[in-house]
Amino acid sequence: MEIILITDIAGVGYKNDIVSVKAGYGRNYLIPQGFALLANPSNRKIVAENVRQAAHKAEKLKKDAEDIASAIGDLTIDIRTVVGESGRIFGRVTNTQVADILKSKGFEIDRKKITVDDVKSVGVYSALIDLHKEVKHKISLNVIAAED
């Protein structure tokens, strides 16, 4: 089943993309929730016109995302967490923690746009920030033991 996405859906596609999904997923979830439209000829024409009108706005958004990526640069974030005797951490390092630290450094990034590697112990890991559909930026996470 082909649908036109109205919003960005993680793992499926970005706004105004025409994607192919399983019929049940499209019919029972994406379309009723207002996340997608059926990709019939009239909807395709409407979306094509909207894309044409929004092209210059999209270019500005991409430039803003590139500016944020260059401002972040090779940033390394120190995350303090409780560690057991063997060096394994208790709990997880979450995208919310990374977003809060970035916010304290002056970068307002939505936590849903951050993907953190699976962190099991103290060390250096990476996180991917999805700033734009064409601009992704990788930062380093230095997970260290919190001092009591």
Secondary structure, DSSP 8 states (H G I E B T S, - for coil): -EEEESS-BTTTB-TT-EEE--HHHIIIIITTTTSEEE--HHHHHHHHHHHHHHHHHHHHHHHHHHHHHHHHTT-EEEEEE-B-TTSBBSS---HHHHHHHHHHTT----GGGEEE----BSEEEEEEEEEETTEEEEEEEEEEE---
